[in-house]
């Protein structure tokens, strides 16, 4: 199942949901060799049209409807992971230590720890409010904020749970929509997804079995290397 053989053949959210359910992991843009992406499977003219056929809207429908976890999970790139695969993926690719332990060991940034503490206490918080509560609204702190949010997604501590319309003091729409975040654990609980029952090695074996049944060999080889699975 190579990317080239699957260009521009998905036009509805339901069709894309079938692809994500079947393949387990689908990046938003081309990332995994010989493996489909949302961008590669859809028509360019449908993007950013704000219609039901707009794949940019689909990316937040997936987490909003509990069909897939969404975030910059692999190499700082946005990826959808189906609800069936997500528990095993978290067990296989997620951290073996808490963020607090990783911070104490020098494996996580202070900014990431600060943001995670806020997100834990305010599940579903949107970007602007998160920056404000973290005292990172200043322009010179934007890069550190963005890097910390990406860090937390890459470590699977958080997911993008949706997009919220910004409103002014009168409750009227005001400005661009804002991304919202939840801890992975909370999102799974809300979506009714139980955690993986097994070890990290068992989770990797479970995922490999699914990948080998549905992915191109080149894609399986790439993901194993990218995630450091031996």
C-alpha positions as CSV (number, residue, x, y, z in Angstrom):
1,X,0.0,0.0,0.0
2,X,2.2,2.8,-1.2
3,X,1.4,6.5,-1.1
4,X,1.7,6.8,-4.9
5,X,-1.0,4.2,-5.4
6,X,-3.5,6.0,-3.2
7,X,-3.6,9.6,-4.4
8,X,-6.7,11.7,-4.3
9,X,-9.3,9.0,-3.7
10,X,-10.8,10.1,-0.4
11,X,-13.5,12.9,-0.5
12,X,-15.5,12.4,2.7
13,X,-14.8,12.2,6.4
14,X,-16.3,8.8,6.6
15,X,-14.0,7.5,3.9
16,X,-11.0,8.9,5.7
17,X,-12.2,7.4,9.0
18,X,-12.2,3.9,7.3
19,X,-8.6,4.5,6.1
20,X,-7.5,5.5,9.6
21,X,-9.3,2.5,11.2
22,X,-7.7,0.2,8.7
23,X,-4.1,1.5,8.8
24,X,-4.0,2.5,12.5
25,X,-1.6,5.4,11.9
26,X,-2.0,8.0,9.2
27,X,0.0,11.3,9.1
28,X,-1.6,14.5,8.0
29,X,1.2,15.2,5.4
30,X,3.5,12.7,3.7
31,X,5.9,11.3,6.3
32,X,6.2,7.5,6.3
33,X,7.7,6.0,3.1
34,X,5.2,4.1,0.9
35,X,2.4,5.0,3.3
36,X,-0.7,7.1,2.8
37,X,-1.2,10.5,4.3
38,X,-4.4,12.6,4.6
39,X,-2.8,15.2,2.3
40,X,-1.9,12.6,-0.3
41,X,-5.3,10.9,-0.3
42,X,-7.3,14.1,-0.8
43,X,-7.8,16.8,-3.4
44,X,-5.8,20.0,-2.9
45,X,-8.8,22.2,-3.8
46,X,-10.9,20.8,-0.9
47,X,-8.4,22.0,1.7
48,X,-9.2,25.1,3.8
49,X,-12.6,25.5,2.2
50,X,-14.4,25.2,5.6
51,X,-16.9,22.7,4.0
52,X,-17.7,19.1,5.0
53,X,-15.1,18.0,2.4
54,X,-12.3,20.0,3.9
55,X,-9.6,17.6,5.3
56,X,-8.4,20.5,7.6
57,X,-11.7,20.3,9.5
58,X,-11.5,16.5,9.6
59,X,-8.3,16.5,11.6
60,X,-10.2,17.8,14.7
61,X,-13.3,15.8,14.0
62,X,-11.3,12.6,14.7
63,X,-10.4,13.5,18.3
64,X,-13.7,15.3,18.8
65,X,-15.7,12.2,17.9
66,X,-13.3,9.8,19.7
67,X,-12.2,8.1,16.5
68,X,-8.5,8.8,16.7
69,X,-5.8,10.5,18.8
70,X,-4.3,13.5,17.1
71,X,-1.0,15.4,17.6
72,X,2.6,15.8,16.6
73,X,3.5,12.3,17.7
74,X,6.2,11.4,15.2
75,X,9.2,13.5,14.3
76,X,7.3,16.7,15.3
77,X,4.7,16.0,12.6
78,X,0.9,15.7,13.0
79,X,-0.4,12.2,13.0
80,X,-3.8,10.4,13.5
81,X,-3.7,7.2,15.5
82,X,-6.9,5.2,15.5
83,X,-8.8,4.5,18.8
84,X,-8.0,0.8,18.4
85,X,-4.2,1.4,18.0
86,X,-3.8,4.3,20.4
87,X,-3.5,2.3,23.6
88,X,-0.8,0.0,22.2
89,X,0.9,3.0,20.6
90,X,1.0,4.9,23.9
91,X,2.4,1.8,25.7
92,X,5.0,1.2,22.9
93,X,6.1,4.8,22.1
94,X,5.2,6.7,25.2
95,X,7.5,7.5,28.1
96,X,8.5,4.9,30.7
97,X,8.7,7.7,33.4
98,X,6.5,10.5,34.5
99,X,7.3,13.9,33.1
100,X,8.4,15.0,36.6
101,X,10.9,12.1,36.7
102,X,12.1,13.0,33.2
103,X,12.5,16.6,34.2
104,X,14.6,15.7,37.3
105,X,16.8,13.6,35.0
106,X,17.2,16.4,32.5
107,X,15.1,14.7,29.8
108,X,12.3,17.2,29.7
109,X,12.2,21.0,29.8
110,X,10.9,23.2,32.6
111,X,8.4,24.8,30.2
112,X,6.9,21.4,29.3
113,X,6.5,20.5,32.9
114,X,4.8,23.9,33.6
115,X,2.4,23.4,30.7
116,X,1.5,19.8,31.5
117,X,0.6,20.8,35.1
118,X,-1.7,23.5,33.7
119,X,-3.3,21.1,31.2
120,X,-3.8,18.5,33.8
121,X,-5.8,21.0,35.9
122,X,-7.7,22.4,32.9
123,X,-8.3,19.6,30.5
124,X,-9.4,20.9,27.1
125,X,-7.6,24.3,27.6
126,X,-7.1,26.3,24.5
127,X,-3.8,27.8,23.3
128,X,-4.3,31.4,24.3
129,X,-5.5,30.6,27.8
130,X,-2.6,28.1,28.2
131,X,0.0,30.7,27.2
132,X,-1.6,33.2,29.6
133,X,-1.7,30.8,32.6
134,X,1.9,29.8,31.9
135,X,3.0,33.5,31.8
136,X,4.2,33.0,28.3
137,X,2.1,35.5,26.4
138,X,5.1,37.7,25.6
139,X,6.3,37.6,22.0
140,X,9.8,36.5,23.0
141,X,8.3,33.5,24.8
142,X,6.3,32.2,21.9
143,X,9.1,29.9,20.5
144,X,9.6,28.4,24.0
145,X,5.9,27.8,24.3
146,X,5.6,26.2,20.9
147,X,8.6,24.0,21.5
148,X,7.2,22.8,24.8
149,X,3.7,22.0,23.3
150,X,5.4,20.1,20.6
151,X,7.6,18.3,23.2
152,X,4.6,17.2,25.1
153,X,2.9,15.8,22.0
154,X,6.0,14.0,20.9
155,X,6.3,12.3,24.3
156,X,2.6,11.5,24.1
157,X,1.8,13.3,27.3
158,X,-0.9,15.3,25.6
159,X,-3.1,15.2,22.5
160,X,-4.8,17.9,20.4
161,X,-8.4,17.5,21.5
162,X,-10.0,20.0,19.2
163,X,-10.3,23.5,18.1
164,X,-12.3,26.2,19.9
165,X,-13.7,29.4,18.4
166,X,-12.2,32.4,20.1
167,X,-14.8,34.9,21.4
168,X,-14.6,38.4,22.8
169,X,-16.0,39.7,26.1
170,X,-19.5,39.8,24.5
171,X,-19.3,36.1,23.5
172,X,-19.0,37.0,19.8
173,X,-16.6,35.2,17.5
174,X,-13.2,37.0,17.5
175,X,-10.1,36.0,15.6
176,X,-8.8,32.6,14.5
177,X,-9.9,29.4,16.1
178,X,-7.6,28.1,18.8
179,X,-6.2,24.6,19.3
180,X,-7.1,22.9,22.6
181,X,-5.2,20.3,24.5
182,X,-5.8,17.4,26.9
183,X,-3.6,14.8,28.5
184,X,-3.6,11.6,26.6
185,X,-5.0,9.7,29.6
186,X,-7.9,12.0,30.0
187,X,-8.8,12.0,26.3
188,X,-8.8,8.2,26.2
189,X,-11.0,8.1,29.3
190,X,-13.5,10.6,27.8
191,X,-13.5,8.5,24.6
192,X,-14.1,5.3,26.5
193,X,-10.8,3.8,25.4
194,X,-9.2,1.4,28.0
195,X,-5.4,1.4,28.4
196,X,-3.3,-1.4,26.9
197,X,-3.0,-4.4,29.1
198,X,0.5,-5.6,28.6
199,X,4.2,-4.6,28.6
200,X,5.9,-2.2,26.2
201,X,7.4,-5.2,24.3
202,X,3.9,-6.7,24.0
203,X,2.5,-3.4,22.7
204,X,5.3,-3.2,20.1
205,X,4.5,-6.8,19.0
206,X,0.8,-6.0,18.8
207,X,1.5,-2.9,16.6
208,X,3.9,-4.7,14.4
209,X,1.4,-7.5,13.7
210,X,-1.2,-4.9,12.6
211,X,1.4,-3.0,10.5
212,X,2.7,-6.1,8.7
213,X,-0.8,-7.0,7.8
214,X,-1.7,-3.6,6.3
215,X,1.5,-1.6,5.6
216,X,4.1,-1.7,3.0
217,X,7.4,-3.3,4.2
218,X,9.2,0.0,3.7
219,X,6.8,1.8,6.0
220,X,7.2,-0.9,8.7
221,X,11.0,-0.6,8.5
222,X,10.8,3.2,8.7
223,X,8.5,3.3,11.7
224,X,10.6,0.7,13.6
225,X,13.7,2.9,13.1
226,X,12.0,6.2,13.7
227,X,10.6,5.0,17.1
228,X,13.7,3.0,18.1
229,X,11.9,-0.4,18.2
230,X,14.4,-3.3,18.1
